[in-house]
Amino acid sequence: MISITDPDITHLQNDVESEHSMSKRFSQHSFFDLAFRSFFVSAAAVSIVSLTLWLGYLNGFSIIFSNGLTPTVWHIHEMLFGFAATVAAGFLLTAVQTWTGRESIKGGAVILLLCLWLLVRVSLFIDESFYIYSAVILQTLWWLVVIATFSSLVLKAKNRRNYLFIALLSVLMCLNIGVLVLDLQGRTDLALHFSRTAVLMFGLLMGVLGGRVIPFFTNSATQIGKINSPEFLTPLLFTTSILGILVFFTGQFIALPFTPAALMISAGLLHMFRLSYWHSAATIKVSLLWSLHLSYLSLAIGLLLLGASYLTSVILFSDALHMITIGAMGLMILAMMSRVSLGHTGRKLQPHKLVSVSFVFMFCAAVARVLLPMFEQIQLAWNLSAILWIAAGFIFLSIYIPILSSAKLSK
């Protein structure tokens, strides 16, 4: 029989306490203080990795895509749900603390969500059916935790103004799972349709958030006075956008006597009309502002181009869609991450000069991806837009990783 002496027990207890202390210190690291820090860094990094792999595939150097998702669906999924949805979740789970006055998740809970997110990325990269199905389950679990956390805080606080985001996040979750399951079943065309619908839903989400924060930020920084747009505009824009999405989505299943072209063009014009009240010219010297205004303009232009794609063969729907995914989503996300990262870490809203360069790179990526195919420069459009996005991502990470992994500055 082996006996354990008192010194052995003491040593074992010390080891356990040491491991517990290390685990506690790790979970309390500044990087996991609220969701925006680790989510922003992880999302930016995965966009760089995903686009690098996609660029290799487009140029004949693929190291993935064999037994799982089809290449195009993988690319769209990782950029929409690996990147954009992750940033949206990080922002909302951080902003909800301000909106409700209730403490949001941090530490261990953030690490759990991040681990789920990372497991999904790895499972999709392995690209075999078993791991893809595992990714479906893990991605669903990630969404449920995000939505449950956000819903719990806004419902307990009776923060009715933000109930809308519960519905929007739930729809995005359903579209996300639909994309994965449909492609695994070999119904790639339908998976792509769900993906494009998700882009339009992200456009709706950007319209709601942009309509709230861009005028507020503009007024705070320029002191031009309260920005007022006609009261009827917001509900009209929301209704037009919803109808456009519904017509686009159902048109795949039901033979409708009309296309969503008129609704998309109307939504684009309404966005432009709304933007005309926001004094964009006054923001030209403030990079954290003009970038948001430019991204909102890109949303309007993207919707106009989508509508026009139904009326002319010169503009392809898939090319027009990239004005929203890159020019609107990419630029607005980059600008919001840059702003939120400074504001929520107690720093002045004065970004590094290279941040402006990253904004220009992102917008140029959108222009290249949309315009060059019209001149039959498709390969150049793919390569140039991806390289510009990757460069913008590297600039963000090089500047903001030290900020997002450091303690909040005291005022």
SVG drawing of the C-alpha trace seen along z (x, -y; Angstrom):
<svg xmlns="http://www.w3.org/2000/svg" viewBox="-47 -74 54 76">
<polyline fill="none" stroke="black" stroke-width="0.4" points="0.0,0.0 1.3,-3.4 0.9,-6.1 0.7,-9.8 2.6,-11.8 1.6,-15.3 4.3,-17.0 2.9,-15.2 -0.6,-16.4 0.7,-19.9 2.7,-19.9 -0.4,-18.6 -2.6,-21.3 0.0,-23.9 0.0,-22.7 -3.8,-22.8 -3.9,-26.3 -1.1,-27.4 -3.0,-26.1 -6.2,-27.7 -4.5,-31.0 -3.0,-30.8 -6.3,-30.0 -7.9,-32.8 -5.3,-35.3 -5.7,-34.1 -9.4,-34.6 -9.0,-38.0 -6.6,-39.2 -7.5,-42.5 -7.9,-40.7 -11.1,-39.0 -12.5,-42.1 -15.8,-42.3 -16.4,-40.6 -15.2,-43.3 -11.4,-42.9 -10.9,-39.2 -13.7,-39.1 -12.4,-42.1 -8.9,-40.7 -10.0,-37.1 -12.4,-38.3 -9.8,-40.5 -7.3,-37.7 -9.7,-35.1 -10.6,-37.5 -6.9,-37.7 -6.4,-34.0 -9.6,-33.2 -8.9,-35.7 -5.3,-34.4 -6.6,-30.9 -9.3,-32.1 -6.7,-34.1 -4.6,-30.9 -7.6,-28.9 -8.4,-31.6 -4.9,-31.4 -4.6,-27.6 -2.8,-27.0 -5.6,-25.5 -4.8,-23.5 -8.4,-23.0 -11.8,-22.3 -12.1,-18.5 -14.8,-16.8 -16.7,-19.5 -18.2,-22.8 -17.9,-24.0 -15.2,-26.7 -17.5,-29.6 -19.8,-28.7 -16.8,-28.3 -15.5,-31.8 -18.8,-33.5 -19.5,-31.7 -16.2,-32.7 -16.4,-36.3 -20.0,-36.7 -20.2,-34.6 -16.6,-34.0 -15.8,-37.7 -18.8,-40.0 -21.1,-38.2 -18.3,-37.9 -17.6,-41.6 -21.4,-42.3 -21.6,-40.0 -18.6,-41.5 -20.0,-45.0 -23.5,-44.2 -22.4,-42.2 -20.3,-45.2 -22.8,-48.0 -25.6,-46.2 -23.8,-46.9 -24.1,-50.7 -27.6,-50.4 -29.0,-48.5 -26.7,-49.4 -26.2,-45.7 -22.9,-43.9 -22.2,-42.0 -20.1,-38.8 -16.4,-38.9 -13.6,-36.6 -14.5,-32.9 -17.7,-33.4 -15.9,-35.3 -13.2,-32.6 -16.0,-29.9 -17.5,-31.8 -14.1,-32.3 -13.3,-28.6 -16.6,-27.6 -15.8,-30.1 -12.3,-28.7 -13.5,-25.1 -15.9,-26.1 -13.1,-27.7 -10.8,-24.6 -13.6,-22.2 -14.4,-24.1 -10.7,-24.2 -10.3,-20.4 -13.0,-20.3 -14.4,-16.8 -18.1,-16.0 -17.8,-14.8 -16.1,-18.0 -18.4,-20.2 -21.4,-18.6 -19.6,-19.2 -19.2,-22.8 -22.9,-23.1 -23.6,-22.1 -20.9,-24.3 -21.9,-27.3 -25.5,-26.9 -24.4,-26.7 -22.3,-29.8 -25.3,-31.7 -27.6,-30.5 -25.2,-31.7 -24.7,-35.1 -28.5,-35.6 -29.4,-34.3 -26.8,-36.6 -27.9,-39.6 -31.6,-38.9 -31.3,-38.3 -29.8,-41.7 -32.2,-43.7 -35.3,-41.9 -34.4,-42.2 -33.7,-45.9 -36.9,-46.3 -34.7,-48.0 -37.4,-47.8 -35.5,-50.0 -33.1,-47.1 -35.5,-44.2 -35.1,-44.4 -31.6,-43.1 -32.9,-39.8 -34.9,-39.2 -32.2,-40.3 -29.6,-38.0 -32.0,-35.1 -32.7,-35.5 -28.9,-35.6 -28.5,-32.4 -31.1,-30.6 -29.6,-31.7 -26.1,-30.7 -27.2,-27.2 -29.2,-27.0 -26.1,-27.8 -24.1,-25.0 -26.7,-22.3 -27.9,-23.1 -24.4,-23.0 -23.7,-19.7 -26.8,-18.3 -25.5,-19.3 -28.0,-22.1 -25.3,-24.7 -27.5,-27.1 -29.9,-27.4 -27.0,-27.7 -25.7,-30.7 -29.2,-32.2 -29.3,-32.0 -25.8,-33.6 -27.0,-36.5 -30.0,-36.9 -27.7,-37.1 -25.8,-39.9 -29.1,-41.9 -29.9,-41.2 -26.5,-42.6 -27.3,-45.6 -30.5,-46.0 -28.5,-45.7 -26.0,-48.3 -28.9,-50.6 -30.3,-50.4 -27.0,-50.8 -25.7,-53.4 -28.9,-55.4 -28.4,-55.6 -24.7,-56.1 -23.4,-58.0 -25.5,-61.1 -24.6,-60.9 -20.9,-60.5 -21.0,-63.3 -22.7,-65.7 -20.3,-64.9 -17.2,-65.4 -18.1,-68.4 -20.5,-70.3 -22.7,-71.2 -25.9,-70.9 -28.4,-68.2 -28.9,-66.3 -32.5,-65.8 -33.8,-63.8 -37.6,-63.5 -39.3,-61.3 -41.0,-59.2 -37.7,-58.2 -36.6,-55.6 -39.8,-53.5 -40.1,-53.9 -36.5,-52.8 -36.9,-49.8 -40.1,-48.7 -38.7,-49.1 -35.6,-47.1 -37.6,-44.3 -39.9,-44.0 -36.9,-43.9 -35.3,-41.1 -38.6,-39.1 -39.2,-39.5 -35.6,-38.5 -35.7,-35.5 -39.2,-34.1 -38.5,-34.7 -36.3,-31.6 -39.2,-29.4 -42.2,-31.2 -42.6,-32.6 -43.4,-36.2 -44.6,-38.6 -41.9,-41.1 -38.3,-41.3 -37.0,-43.1 -35.2,-45.7 -37.6,-48.5 -37.5,-47.9 -33.7,-47.7 -33.3,-50.9 -35.9,-52.6 -34.0,-51.6 -30.7,-52.8 -32.2,-56.2 -33.8,-56.5 -30.3,-55.8 -28.9,-58.6 -31.7,-60.9 -31.0,-60.1 -27.3,-60.6 -27.9,-64.1 -29.0,-65.3 -25.8,-64.1 -23.4,-66.9 -20.8,-64.5 -18.7,-67.4 -18.0,-68.4 -16.3,-65.1 -13.6,-65.2 -10.8,-65.9 -12.0,-63.2 -11.1,-59.7 -13.3,-57.9 -16.3,-59.9 -15.7,-60.1 -15.1,-56.4 -18.5,-55.7 -20.2,-58.2 -18.4,-56.6 -19.4,-53.1 -23.0,-54.2 -22.8,-55.7 -21.4,-52.4 -24.5,-50.7 -26.7,-53.0 -24.7,-52.5 -24.6,-48.8 -28.4,-48.6 -28.7,-50.7 -26.3,-48.5 -28.2,-45.3 -31.4,-46.8 -29.8,-47.8 -28.4,-44.3 -31.9,-43.1 -32.3,-45.7 -28.9,-45.4 -26.4,-42.7 -23.5,-45.1 -23.8,-44.8 -23.7,-41.3 -25.6,-40.7 -22.6,-39.0 -20.3,-41.9 -22.8,-44.5 -23.1,-42.5 -19.5,-43.2 -20.1,-46.9 -22.1,-46.0 -19.9,-43.2 -16.6,-45.2 -17.5,-48.9 -20.3,-48.9 -19.7,-46.0 -15.9,-45.9 -15.4,-49.6 -18.1,-50.2 -16.8,-47.2 -13.2,-48.5 -14.3,-52.0 -16.4,-50.8 -13.7,-48.5 -11.2,-51.3 -13.5,-53.7 -14.9,-51.2 -11.4,-49.9 -10.3,-53.4 -13.4,-54.5 -13.9,-51.3 -10.3,-51.2 -10.3,-54.7 -8.3,-56.3 -8.8,-59.4 -10.6,-59.1 -7.5,-59.9 -6.4,-56.9 -3.0,-56.2 -2.4,-57.9 -2.2,-54.5 -5.8,-53.8 -6.9,-56.3 -4.8,-54.3 -6.6,-51.1 -9.9,-52.8 -8.8,-54.0 -7.5,-50.4 -10.9,-48.9 -12.9,-51.3 -10.5,-50.8 -11.0,-47.1 -14.7,-47.5 -14.3,-49.8 -11.8,-47.4 -14.1,-44.3 -17.1,-46.0 -15.8,-48.1 -13.0,-45.9 -15.3,-43.0 -17.2,-45.5 -14.0,-45.9 -13.5,-42.1 -10.7,-42.3 -12.1,-39.6 -8.9,-38.0 -7.4,-41.4 -10.5,-42.4 -10.3,-39.3 -6.6,-39.6 -6.5,-43.4 -9.5,-43.5 -8.3,-40.6 -4.8,-42.1 -6.2,-45.5 -8.5,-43.9 -5.6,-41.8 -3.4,-45.0 -6.1,-46.9 -6.5,-44.0 -2.8,-43.8 -2.8,-47.6 -5.7,-47.2 -4.1,-44.2 -0.6,-45.9 -2.1,-49.0 -4.9,-47.5 -3.6,-44.3 -1.5,-46.2 -4.5,-48.4 -7.0,-45.5 -4.7,-43.4 -3.9,-46.2 -5.8,-47.4 -8.3,-50.2 -6.8,-53.6 -8.1,-55.5 -9.5,-59.0"/>
</svg>
